[in-house]
Amino acid sequence: MVRMVSLTEVLGRPPRVLVSCSAGMSSSLIARQLSREVRARGLEWHVRCMSIEDAWTEPDSFELLLLGPQVMYRVADLERHFGNRVLVSCIEKTSYAFCDADALVRQVEGLLEEYARTRLPALRTDSGGQGRFGSIVGACGSQDCCAPDVRR
């Protein structure tokens, strides 16, 4: 049987989420709502915000970079810059537009799971997809298409 552990246990600290946009102004509203919801749910995440340019110089200060939809065009560039250290993703447009904290938490939960499956070498295993987080299943429900590089 596989013991389930939290990402906090694996990292040795709470996961760090950075919300970013062009200048850091609209992302500060999103980060504030996300932080409130995280506290209300008792989750262990550090949430902060800053501009993309500032984030560029601090690649070791977060695991997840959430971008506002208006800077979606920067995703590929940021992924190249951060490599495997940081998972870069865009906030869903409706969550961003309505500052929907519940939807933001759900999105971040999924992204942190993805980070755990794909970025943490300690979770990779030869035991048929069973890592410290249990069975690795892609978003589509298959172990074969969404996360093929995880089971090395």
trRosetta pair geometry for C-beta under 8 A, 3 or more apart (Angstrom, degrees):
i j d omega theta_ij theta_ji phi_ij phi_ji
2 130 5.4 -151 -64 -177 143 109
2 131 7.7 78 -154 86 143 24
2 132 7.1 -171 -175 -131 107 29
2 134 5.3 155 94 -97 137 59
3 132 7.4 -20 78 -154 73 74
4 132 7.7 117 -135 159 34 60
4 133 6.6 51 -140 -143 77 42
4 134 5.8 -9 -94 -38 96 109
5 9 4.4 -101 178 72 109 141
5 10 6.0 121 114 -48 122 88
5 132 5.3 -25 31 161 114 110
5 133 7.2 -85 53 -82 71 61
6 9 4.9 107 58 1 75 97
6 10 7.3 -143 100 -1 46 86
6 44 7.4 64 154 48 145 129
7 10 5.5 -54 -149 39 39 112
7 11 6.0 26 157 -9 72 111
7 15 5.2 5 120 -46 130 120
7 112 5.7 -93 -28 169 167 113
7 115 7.5 54 -133 87 140 111
7 116 5.4 -110 -98 -79 105 121
8 11 6.2 -62 -138 47 26 100
8 12 7.9 -129 170 46 53 5
8 13 6.7 -92 -152 120 74 18
8 14 5.1 -14 -110 -96 107 50
8 15 6.8 -99 -74 -19 66 74
8 44 4.9 11 -74 99 145 141
9 12 7.7 24 -179 -73 26 38
10 116 6.9 107 50 -130 161 102
10 120 6.1 20 156 -160 138 160
10 122 6.4 177 -157 79 106 134
10 123 7.2 4 -139 -59 150 103
10 132 6.7 138 -88 97 119 145
11 14 7.6 -30 78 104 132 4
11 15 6.2 137 0 -78 161 66
11 63 7.4 -79 -104 -60 146 144
13 16 7.9 9 115 -39 112 96
14 44 4.0 -135 -109 154 112 89
14 45 5.6 -168 168 -102 115 22
14 46 5.4 125 96 -21 116 85
15 44 7.6 101 22 109 72 79
15 45 5.5 -27 72 -120 85 81
15 46 7.3 -156 99 28 39 77
15 63 5.1 -70 -158 39 92 139
15 64 6.8 41 161 0 116 111
15 112 5.5 116 100 -130 175 122
15 115 7.4 117 -139 84 138 151
16 45 7.4 147 -102 -170 23 71
16 46 4.6 -21 -111 68 74 109
16 48 7.6 -15 -169 18 95 102
16 61 6.5 -106 132 151 157 55
16 62 4.2 -121 114 -120 107 62
16 63 5.6 122 54 6 73 81
16 64 7.3 180 95 32 51 75
17 34 7.3 -104 105 141 140 144
17 45 5.5 14 -1 175 116 120
17 46 6.9 170 25 84 68 53
17 47 4.9 -16 71 -106 106 73
17 48 7.7 152 85 26 59 57
17 62 6.5 93 -122 -157 8 114
17 63 7.4 -39 -76 59 52 81
17 64 4.7 -18 -115 72 73 111
17 66 6.4 18 -178 -6 98 115
17 108 5.9 -5 -114 -142 152 129
17 112 7.9 -64 -76 -70 110 108
18 47 8.0 165 -87 -155 27 50
18 48 5.9 -22 -113 73 70 81
18 49 6.8 131 -167 -107 64 34
18 50 6.6 -37 -164 30 112 93
18 55 5.8 140 143 -118 147 120
18 61 7.4 75 -61 103 133 91
18 62 4.0 -62 -19 -92 111 173
18 64 7.0 174 27 91 67 57
18 65 5.1 -17 70 -111 104 66
18 66 6.9 179 89 26 49 72
19 27 4.4 175 131 -173 94 102
19 28 7.9 164 93 -74 118 26
19 30 5.1 -158 -179 95 151 112
19 31 4.2 -161 42 -70 135 95
19 34 6.7 151 -50 22 142 148
19 47 6.8 26 -13 -173 108 94
19 48 7.4 -163 26 100 79 33
19 49 4.4 -36 72 -99 91 93
19 66 4.9 -24 -108 72 66 107
19 68 7.7 69 176 -51 86 81
19 91 7.5 34 -139 -54 98 131
20 24 6.9 -39 -139 -94 62 73
20 27 5.4 6 -128 -121 11 169
20 49 6.5 166 -79 -156 48 71
20 50 6.0 -20 -105 74 95 58
20 51 6.4 78 -155 -178 95 15
20 52 5.1 114 157 -75 126 62
20 55 5.0 -39 -94 -29 154 149
20 65 6.1 -17 15 -168 124 93
20 66 7.0 146 22 77 71 53
20 67 5.7 -33 75 -105 87 63
20 68 7.1 -120 102 -5 43 84
20 71 7.4 -68 118 66 87 151
21 24 6.3 172 54 -73 80 25
21 25 7.1 -75 73 46 127 59
21 26 5.1 13 18 60 169 96
21 27 4.1 -175 -3 -34 98 108
21 51 7.1 -57 76 -124 52 57
21 52 7.1 -79 127 -33 13 94
21 67 6.9 119 -91 -164 52 63
21 68 3.6 15 -97 10 104 134
21 70 6.3 43 -153 58 106 108
21 71 5.7 166 -149 -5 55 127
22 51 6.6 -20 136 -144 30 95
22 52 6.5 -27 -114 7 29 111
22 68 7.6 -69 -8 55 71 129
22 70 6.6 -56 -24 106 110 118
22 71 5.7 174 -58 -68 73 122
23 51 5.3 -30 -153 -102 22 115
24 27 5.5 -69 -143 52 43 113
24 28 6.1 59 157 -42 74 98
24 49 5.7 137 -155 141 88 98
24 50 5.2 -33 -107 -164 130 28
24 51 4.1 -78 -33 -55 103 69
24 54 7.2 13 -59 24 136 130
25 28 6.0 -50 -159 15 26 111
25 29 7.9 22 147 -12 56 96
26 29 5.8 -46 -165 28 46 112
26 30 6.8 42 143 -13 70 104
26 68 5.8 74 93 -108 119 155
26 70 7.7 75 53 19 150 133
26 96 7.9 50 149 -175 120 102
27 30 5.4 -53 -149 41 44 113
27 31 5.9 45 152 -22 73 105
27 49 4.3 168 125 -154 102 126
27 50 7.7 -54 95 37 138 18
27 68 5.6 -115 -72 -44 92 115
28 31 5.6 -51 -140 39 31 112
28 32 6.3 37 156 -24 63 105
28 49 4.9 -164 -88 78 55 151
29 32 5.8 -54 -149 33 28 112
29 33 6.6 24 155 -13 63 106
29 99 6.0 -71 141 -110 107 131
30 33 6.0 -58 -151 39 31 107
30 34 6.1 28 154 -17 67 111
30 49 7.2 122 67 -91 87 137
30 66 7.8 -132 130 112 137 127
30 68 7.2 179 -5 -88 153 95
30 91 6.6 -57 -158 -103 154 169
30 96 6.4 -26 -94 -128 134 71
30 99 6.2 -139 -97 -125 63 81
30 104 6.9 167 -171 -110 93 149
31 34 5.6 -55 -142 41 30 112
31 35 6.1 35 156 -23 65 106
31 47 5.4 173 -160 150 84 104
31 48 6.2 23 -163 -177 143 17
31 49 3.7 -131 -24 -40 153 115
32 35 5.8 -53 -146 34 27 112
32 36 6.6 29 154 -19 61 104
33 36 5.8 -53 -151 34 32 112
33 37 6.4 26 154 -14 65 108
33 99 5.0 150 -32 175 166 100
33 101 4.4 -133 159 -79 99 103
33 104 6.9 107 106 23 106 155
34 37 5.9 -59 -149 40 31 108
34 38 6.1 35 153 -24 67 107
34 47 5.1 -162 106 -158 111 160
34 101 6.1 -176 -86 -135 41 82
34 104 4.9 -102 -96 130 98 142
34 105 6.9 160 -142 -67 78 71
34 108 7.1 97 -154 -30 125 148
35 38 5.6 -53 -144 35 30 114
35 39 6.4 29 157 -16 64 105
35 47 4.5 -150 -78 69 83 128
36 39 6.0 -58 -152 37 28 108
36 40 6.2 28 153 -20 65 109
36 101 6.5 -58 74 -127 98 153
37 40 5.5 -53 -144 37 33 114
37 41 6.3 20 159 -9 66 110
37 101 3.7 168 -48 166 139 120
37 102 6.7 -159 -140 -70 144 44
37 104 6.9 128 49 70 152 109
37 105 5.2 -121 129 -51 131 125
38 41 6.2 -67 -149 44 25 101
38 43 4.6 -88 -159 62 77 112
38 45 5.1 -97 -148 53 142 108
38 47 6.0 161 2 -15 154 131
38 105 6.8 173 -75 -106 67 107
39 42 7.6 34 -178 -72 32 32
39 43 7.8 -80 -58 43 20 75
41 105 6.7 104 -2 -148 156 154
43 105 7.4 172 -12 -146 158 114
45 108 7.1 40 -126 149 168 140
45 112 7.8 -106 -100 -76 122 149
48 62 7.8 -129 50 -83 101 125
50 54 4.2 -92 158 84 123 131
50 55 5.5 154 85 -55 108 82
50 58 7.8 48 65 35 156 138
51 54 4.8 94 58 8 82 100
51 55 6.9 -144 96 -6 43 89
52 55 5.5 -57 -146 38 34 114
52 56 6.4 51 152 -37 65 97
52 67 7.3 34 -89 -119 111 104
52 71 6.0 -162 -51 -178 143 159
52 74 6.1 -5 -149 140 154 169
52 78 7.4 -96 -155 -82 108 126
53 56 5.6 -39 -156 13 32 121
53 57 7.7 19 154 -9 57 100
54 57 6.4 -65 -166 35 38 103
54 58 6.9 4 151 4 70 117
55 58 6.0 -82 -147 51 36 96
55 62 7.6 -40 -145 30 101 136
55 65 6.2 106 180 -129 143 125
55 78 7.9 5 111 -133 121 123
56 59 7.8 -11 -178 -56 29 87
56 78 7.7 -110 -97 -115 79 86
56 81 6.6 -43 -142 157 83 158
58 61 4.2 -23 163 18 110 126
58 62 7.4 63 120 3 102 95
59 81 7.3 -147 -87 135 130 92
59 82 5.1 178 -137 -120 115 84
59 85 5.6 69 159 94 107 143
59 86 6.0 -118 -158 -23 82 129
60 85 6.9 -62 -92 179 61 141
62 65 6.2 106 105 -69 132 74
62 86 6.3 51 94 -123 82 114
63 86 6.4 -178 -165 -123 26 62
63 87 6.6 18 152 19 71 94
63 112 7.4 66 106 -121 129 80
63 115 5.5 77 157 -169 114 154
63 119 7.4 150 -163 97 99 157
64 86 7.1 164 -90 -165 16 77
64 87 5.2 -19 -110 66 69 99
64 89 7.2 -25 -165 24 93 106
64 108 6.8 116 126 -144 162 86
64 111 5.5 98 -135 128 134 123
64 112 6.4 -67 -50 -80 143 73
64 115 6.1 -91 -72 -58 97 146
65 78 6.6 -121 97 161 152 141
65 82 7.2 -172 -1 -43 140 167
65 86 5.3 40 -12 165 110 124
65 87 7.1 -178 26 87 71 47
65 88 4.7 -16 68 -110 111 70
65 89 7.3 148 83 26 61 58
66 89 6.0 -21 -110 76 63 84
66 90 7.4 90 -165 -150 62 16
66 91 5.2 64 173 -59 107 91
66 107 7.9 95 -122 118 129 122
66 108 7.2 -51 -65 -91 139 94
66 111 7.6 145 -81 60 98 174
67 71 5.0 -112 -177 82 116 102
67 72 6.5 151 110 -87 127 45
67 74 6.6 -173 -134 67 155 107
67 75 6.6 -136 27 -79 152 82
67 78 7.6 169 -58 16 135 162
67 88 6.9 29 -19 -174 114 89
67 89 7.1 -167 20 98 85 34
67 90 4.9 -47 71 -106 95 64
67 91 6.7 -146 81 -2 41 80
68 71 5.6 70 66 19 81 96
68 90 7.5 -14 115 -152 12 81
68 91 6.0 -18 -110 32 39 119
68 96 6.0 121 -143 -143 74 141
69 72 5.5 -3 -162 -43 50 112
69 90 5.8 80 -97 -180 57 119
69 91 6.4 -91 -41 70 78 81
69 92 7.9 4 -68 158 114 15
69 93 4.8 56 -81 -98 158 78
69 96 5.4 -164 -8 44 107 162
71 74 4.9 -16 166 15 92 121
72 75 6.1 -15 -174 -24 53 112
72 90 4.9 15 -109 -99 89 147
74 77 5.2 -67 -162 49 61 114
74 78 5.5 59 143 -24 89 109
75 78 6.0 -66 -148 40 25 107
75 79 6.2 26 158 -21 66 108
75 88 5.6 159 -149 128 73 120
75 89 7.6 36 -128 -118 117 22
75 90 6.4 -64 -75 -44 126 100
76 79 5.7 -52 -145 34 30 113
76 80 6.6 31 156 -17 63 103
77 80 6.0 -56 -154 35 29 110
77 81 6.4 27 151 -18 64 109
78 81 5.5 -55 -144 38 34 113
78 82 6.0 13 165 -2 70 112
78 86 7.8 -73 157 95 98 126
78 88 4.7 143 107 -119 118 158
79 82 6.4 -64 -135 48 24 95
79 83 7.8 96 167 -76 53 15
79 88 5.0 -126 -72 38 76 132
80 83 7.4 14 -177 -68 27 56
82 85 5.3 -117 174 61 84 94
82 86 3.8 -56 172 42 145 112
82 88 6.4 138 41 -43 140 114
83 86 7.8 85 62 28 52 75
84 119 5.8 163 175 -133 84 83
85 119 7.6 94 -141 -161 13 122
87 111 6.0 167 118 178 138 98
87 114 6.3 128 -143 101 154 105
87 115 4.6 -112 -15 -89 142 96
87 118 7.6 100 -93 73 117 116
87 119 6.3 -107 -52 -43 101 142
89 107 7.9 -168 122 165 138 108
89 111 5.5 -121 17 -117 155 135
91 95 5.7 -120 171 85 95 113
91 96 4.5 111 112 -65 121 108
91 104 6.9 -11 -142 -115 110 92
91 107 7.0 106 -137 111 62 162
92 95 4.4 76 69 11 95 112
92 96 6.7 -174 85 -11 45 89
92 103 6.7 -90 59 152 130 122
92 107 6.0 -153 -6 -89 109 146
93 96 5.7 -62 -149 38 28 111
93 97 6.1 26 158 -20 67 110
94 97 5.6 -51 -138 38 33 111
94 98 6.1 3 170 8 67 111
94 100 6.9 10 128 5 79 138
94 103 7.3 -52 98 137 93 171
95 98 6.8 -74 -142 53 20 88
95 99 7.8 52 164 -118 54 10
95 100 4.6 -99 -134 53 63 104
95 103 4.1 -141 -103 105 109 124
95 104 5.3 144 178 -65 128 73
95 107 6.4 -78 -34 -15 174 142
96 99 7.3 14 -171 -74 27 47
100 103 4.0 31 113 24 120 115
100 104 6.3 159 93 -20 64 86
101 104 5.4 -54 -145 36 33 116
101 105 6.4 35 157 -21 66 102
102 105 6.0 -53 -152 32 29 110
102 106 6.7 28 151 -16 62 105
103 106 5.6 -53 -149 37 35 113
103 107 6.3 36 152 -20 67 105
104 107 5.7 -55 -148 37 31 111
104 108 6.2 27 156 -16 66 107
105 108 5.8 -56 -144 40 31 108
105 109 6.2 37 155 -25 65 104
106 109 5.7 -50 -147 31 30 115
106 110 6.7 27 155 -15 62 105
107 110 6.0 -59 -156 38 31 109
107 111 6.3 25 152 -16 66 110
108 111 5.5 -57 -143 41 34 110
108 112 6.1 35 158 -21 69 104
109 112 6.0 -55 -146 36 27 108
109 113 6.6 29 153 -18 61 105
110 113 5.7 -54 -152 34 32 113
110 114 6.5 34 149 -19 65 104
110 139 7.6 49 -164 -100 123 108
111 114 5.4 -49 -148 36 36 115
111 115 6.3 43 149 -24 65 100
112 115 5.2 -44 -146 32 37 117
112 116 6.4 40 152 -20 64 101
113 116 5.6 -52 -151 35 32 113
113 117 6.4 27 153 -15 65 107
113 133 7.3 155 -145 173 80 152
114 117 5.8 -58 -146 40 31 108
114 118 5.9 -9 169 11 68 117
115 118 6.7 -77 -132 52 19 86
115 119 4.9 -29 -168 24 63 129
115 120 7.3 65 143 -23 70 97
116 119 7.2 -32 -70 47 11 87
116 120 5.6 -20 -149 15 47 128
116 123 5.8 112 167 -60 74 167
116 133 5.4 88 137 -47 134 154
117 120 7.9 60 8 36 7 91
117 123 6.5 -115 -116 121 31 143
117 131 7.4 155 -120 38 65 151
117 133 6.9 -95 -74 58 75 144
117 136 5.3 126 -137 -136 117 112
117 147 5.6 -43 148 -142 134 148
117 150 5.2 -28 169 -118 90 144
118 147 6.5 -125 -74 -136 98 102
118 149 7.2 61 -134 79 89 104
118 150 6.0 -79 -91 -85 61 101
120 123 4.5 67 90 2 105 110
120 124 7.7 -175 100 -19 60 79
121 124 5.6 -46 -157 17 48 115
122 132 6.9 -4 130 -1 93 138
123 131 4.1 55 -178 174 75 143
123 132 5.4 -100 -115 31 76 96
123 133 6.1 6 -142 2 125 104
123 150 7.7 -37 113 -164 102 101
124 131 6.6 -23 -81 -103 13 127
124 150 6.2 -150 -110 -175 83 56
124 151 7.3 177 -154 -111 78 19
124 152 5.4 -2 -178 47 127 92
125 129 7.6 140 73 -116 103 1
125 130 6.1 -68 90 80 147 58
125 131 4.8 179 -1 -92 121 73
125 151 7.0 -36 71 -137 64 62
126 151 7.6 99 -117 177 33 73
126 152 7.3 -49 -81 119 72 38
127 130 4.4 -58 105 55 112 101
127 131 7.8 159 53 -68 105 45
128 151 7.0 2 -162 -153 18 131
129 135 5.6 33 128 -150 108 68
129 136 4.6 -130 -166 39 88 92
129 137 7.8 69 174 -60 133 59
129 143 5.1 -30 -108 -154 158 136
129 150 7.4 61 -125 101 72 109
129 151 4.9 -39 -78 -94 65 128
130 134 6.8 -45 -142 -164 72 32
130 135 6.1 -31 -95 -85 67 56
130 136 7.8 -149 -77 -6 20 84
131 134 7.2 -23 62 40 63 20
131 136 6.1 49 7 -48 112 110
131 150 7.6 -83 -33 164 139 109
133 136 7.4 75 78 -81 104 77
135 143 7.2 -79 177 -91 98 122
136 143 6.3 95 90 -134 74 93
136 147 5.5 -111 156 99 114 146
136 150 5.1 -145 166 113 162 146
136 151 6.5 -166 57 -61 138 95
137 141 6.2 -9 173 -149 118 32
137 142 7.0 147 -158 74 78 15
137 143 5.6 -62 -107 -77 61 73
137 146 7.9 49 156 54 43 125
137 147 7.8 127 150 28 8 128
138 141 7.1 -42 74 25 73 19
138 142 5.5 -14 44 66 112 68
138 143 6.9 162 -4 -105 87 23
138 144 7.8 -80 2 52 129 37
138 145 5.8 -104 41 73 164 72
138 146 2.2 131 -144 43 137 129
138 147 4.9 -175 -78 -3 90 90
139 146 5.4 161 22 -123 74 160
140 145 6.1 -11 47 68 139 124
140 146 5.7 166 16 -41 95 122
142 145 5.0 47 85 17 133 96
142 146 6.6 132 69 2 86 94
143 147 7.3 -58 -158 62 51 97
143 151 7.4 48 170 -34 106 143
144 148 6.4 27 -175 -91 45 93
145 148 6.9 -16 -137 -47 13 103
147 150 4.4 2 159 -4 106 128
147 151 7.7 95 121 -16 92 87
148 151 7.4 -68 -168 31 39 95
149 152 6.6 -1 -179 -45 58 108
